[in-house]
């Protein structure tokens, strides 16, 4: 999850923290906005879902970091 976001948006991310919680808590926030909460959703995050939520949050004007071929 973290590697997806960092590899594609490292150029716009000032800081990135992974904080463990109790009892399987998982909350993904950006700039204080909750983009996903396992408790609220009642389920685990789907593969690629966090990246999609992040992309939606930052908007279409922010291009992914260029990848070397």
Secondary structure, DSSP 8 states (H G I E B T S, - for coil): -HHHHHHHHTTT-S-------STT--EEEETTEEEEEHHHHTS---TTHHHHHHHHHH-TTS-------
